[in-house]
Amino acid sequence: MSDHLEGLNESQRAAAIAPAPQLVLAGAGSGKTETLARRAIDLILQRDEPPERLLCITFTNRAAAEMRARMAMKLGPRAPHWVGTFHACMARLLTEDAGAAVEAAPRGFTILDPPRSRALVGQLTGIKDVKEMAMVQEAVSLLRNYGVKPKGRPPKTPALTRFEGEVLDQAMTVLPAYIAELRRQRVLDFDDLLVVPAEAMEQDPALAARWSARWSEILVDEYQDTNAAQHRLLRLLASGHGRVFAVGDDCQSIYGWRGAEIAHIRRFGQDFPKARQAIKLETNYRSTRTILAAANAIAAKDPEAMRKTLHSAAPLGVAGAAIALYGVETAEEEGRAVISWIRGLRQQSPDQPLRECAVLVRAGFVSEPIMDALREAGVPAQMVSDREADLPREVLAVIAWLRLSLSRDADMDHGERWDAAADDAFRRACVLPRRPVTGQAFARLRQHATEGEIAFADAVPTAPISEPERKAFAAVLDVARLIQERIMARRTKSSEALQIAADLSGLADALSDSAPLRRSWQALLGRADRLGSVHDFAEASALGALDVEPEGPDSIQVMTLHRAKGLEFDHVFMAGLEEGIFPSRKAEQQGTLPEERRLFYVGLTRARYTLRLSYVHRRRQWKSNPSRFIAEIPRNLLTGSVPAAKAETGDKTKSAAGRKPSAATARKLPSEADTARMVAAFKSRKRVPSSRG
């Protein structure tokens, strides 16, 4: 066996060398990322594929950084050049072909970040409420990814039917004005990065052929998470060769609510008819046999699942601890149960890192009494947010200064050149710290750069602007040169490079003006190095996609199950396992119970060594019943307060509307006072937690 394939099991090796198109059905913890990386290495070392001819697509920048690191260990400078998220790779492609091939992506286009995208929706609709504005913007984003035209009809998918009719109507109404305003401002939002290149290729077959010819193979991680726009784009980019190597697991498809289509992985053979039978990775290197037996039992309840059975790589006879089940009376008792769990772990292993212990919940409100209990007990805990916090403009400006400095290329033969991909960073750097640069001056600079097909920075010496304006622009470039020289001289990490950019640009003082600014800045420094090299960080930050949590102190990780996807922990406590919460009532009403079951499967498979489950008999004054998913785990795998009566089980994918609830799902009806309170809360658009949880 070749050295670069050493250590792979038989299935992983078969996947690494299989001809494309090929689907690899990779179970949880089966080494899919390693397999994909080894395949890219094999293509370069054994099949002489040029590194620039491979396109490796991931779903997070964290995964992209990990992929690059694994490939660089074996290949060094021969590692693939195109490794990143769909959005990052398409932003790079549009930048390289800006203006010439795609009219909607002019030279130096700016990417509208989420806060400004929401603000634009608010401006066009007149909506003032921040939450309502965000919801309409989310619906607009989904409509665009589904390819809905301004006068078209939205498809009836779970991602769209979850919105109230009023929200969807507002989104459809504002859609044409929103797109028109993006074009008028010559900016692209995140959805444009997928929609614009797809539409351009559909309208121009020659462009589709040229772009498809750039790569000899496309490798895609987490294929089950592709949405309509990504799937459409992928098929267009592969139209010339059909060589798609897709890795994924339909049992971990949990993002239907945001547009992911499980059908894409299940119909891979139809989309790519030359594909052979899917290769299955079923050896799990993470969890105990007991945990895997529970996960297999849950997966088996989905009649449409692509069959596979996870096997533990642990030695035979080592089953692991039984799954502990707690039934407690109140949410407060559930919090105390978490404290007892942690204390028990520390007694057994005093050196157990707390960050390797996670509390996972289906709904955010379940974590509130648990966090209260942890705080009262003095146990360090971190509530990990589902959403990336919006960065302040001062922090974004420092990132822009860093990106601008890294875009400079200077050598003895060709002189100085700046990369047009950083044109938006140059524009932001001209704004903070404030300089005497007017919008009119920048418009003239942009026009001159566009006509000459050069970067904005390269256009400064010859643009038709006044001398004071030229000096103001030149001063920005002088600082960028100094930042680059200091970074290169020290061979700095990303966090150090950011601090250099803050100091030399003059923004360091502004970052200490307030406590929120200081926290945001320190959080960015804490996560920057985890995205790879300085250049990796700059590429990720260009899209505002810094999806890595800062290291922080050693503490218990509390998060939703969706946030835990892709992570793993030594010990996991899944809380709030009650009917109406998990699965949620909305899932039963909308017919998305299979996705809820897959989410439960994802939760189980986050645990390496021990797993604890808990449910509450009475939450927020309403009587609760254990989740039906608990009853789907074989009783011999459970220990503790196993319910005497099984919860209602089976696949009920149709709406529960009009059906009499069973004893397992029955609930006490709210009082008139409760009903009045809920109606008043809805009308005022203020989120008031339901007393039924």
Salt bridges, closest charged atoms under 4 A:
GLU34 OE2 - ARG38 NE 2.61
GLU34 OE1 - ARG70 NH1 2.62
ASP42 OD1 - HIS4 NE2 2.70
ASP42 OD2 - ARG47 NH2 2.72
GLU49 OE2 - ARG243 NH1 3.22
GLU66 OE2 - ARG70 NH2 2.28
GLU96 OE2 - ARG92 NE 3.49
GLU96 OE1 - ARG214 NH2 2.71
ASP97 OD2 - ARG210 NH1 3.02
ASP113 OD1 - ARG116 NE 3.50
GLU138 OE2 - ARG162 NH2 2.53
GLU138 OE1 - ARG387 NH2 3.83
GLU166 OE1 - ARG685 NH2 3.01
GLU181 OE2 - ARG184 NH2 2.68
ASP189 OD1 - ARG144 NH1 2.97
ASP192 OD1 - ARG144 NH2 2.60
ASP192 OD1 - ARG183 NH2 2.84
GLU199 OE2 - LYS149 NZ 3.05
GLU202 OE1 - ARG232 NH2 2.71
GLU217 OE2 - ARG39 NE 2.68
GLU217 OE1 - ARG243 NH2 2.68
ASP221 OD1 - LYS32 NZ 3.04
GLU222 OE2 - LYS32 NZ 3.03
GLU222 OE1 - LYS565 NZ 3.23
ASP249 OD1 - LYS308 NZ 2.61
ASP250 OD2 - ARG266 NE 3.12
ASP271 OD2 - HIS231 NE2 2.78
ASP271 OD1 - ARG235 NH1 3.48
ASP271 OD2 - ARG267 NE 3.34
ASP302 OD2 - ARG266 NH2 3.46
ASP302 OD2 - ARG598 NH1 3.85
GLU304 OE1 - ARG266 NH1 3.52
GLU334 OE1 - ARG619 NH2 2.92
GLU356 OE1 - ARG608 NH1 2.74
GLU368 OE1 - ARG620 NH2 3.77
ASP372 OD1 - ARG375 NH1 3.20
GLU388 OE2 - ARG527 NH1 2.25
ASP390 OD2 - ARG118 NH2 2.50
ASP411 OD1 - HIS414 ND1 3.41
GLU416 OE2 - ARG408 NE 2.60
GLU416 OE2 - ARG481 NE 2.63
ASP424 OD1 - ARG403 NH2 3.11
GLU467 OE2 - ARG470 NE 3.09
GLU469 OE1 - ARG444 NH2 3.03
ASP478 OD1 - ARG481 NH1 2.73
ASP529 OD2 - LYS493 NZ 3.82
ASP536 OD1 - ARG68 NE 3.07
GLU539 OE2 - ARG68 NH1 3.99
GLU549 OE2 - ARG563 NH2 3.19
GLU551 OE2 - ARG530 NE 3.80
ASP554 OD1 - ARG355 NH1 3.89
GLU568 OE1 - ARG286 NE 3.10
GLU568 OE2 - ARG608 NE 3.09
ASP570 OD1 - ARG608 NH1 2.59
GLU578 OE1 - ARG619 NE 2.74
GLU579 OE1 - ARG628 NH2 2.56
GLU588 OE1 - ARG628 NH2 3.11
GLU588 OE2 - ARG659 NH2 3.07
GLU595 OE1 - ARG598 NH2 3.67
GLU596 OE2 - ARG362 NH2 2.84
GLU632 OE2 - ARG597 NH2 2.83
GLU648 OE2 - LYS652 NZ 3.49
GLU648 OE2 - ARG659 NH1 3.99
ASP651 OD1 - ARG597 NH1 2.65
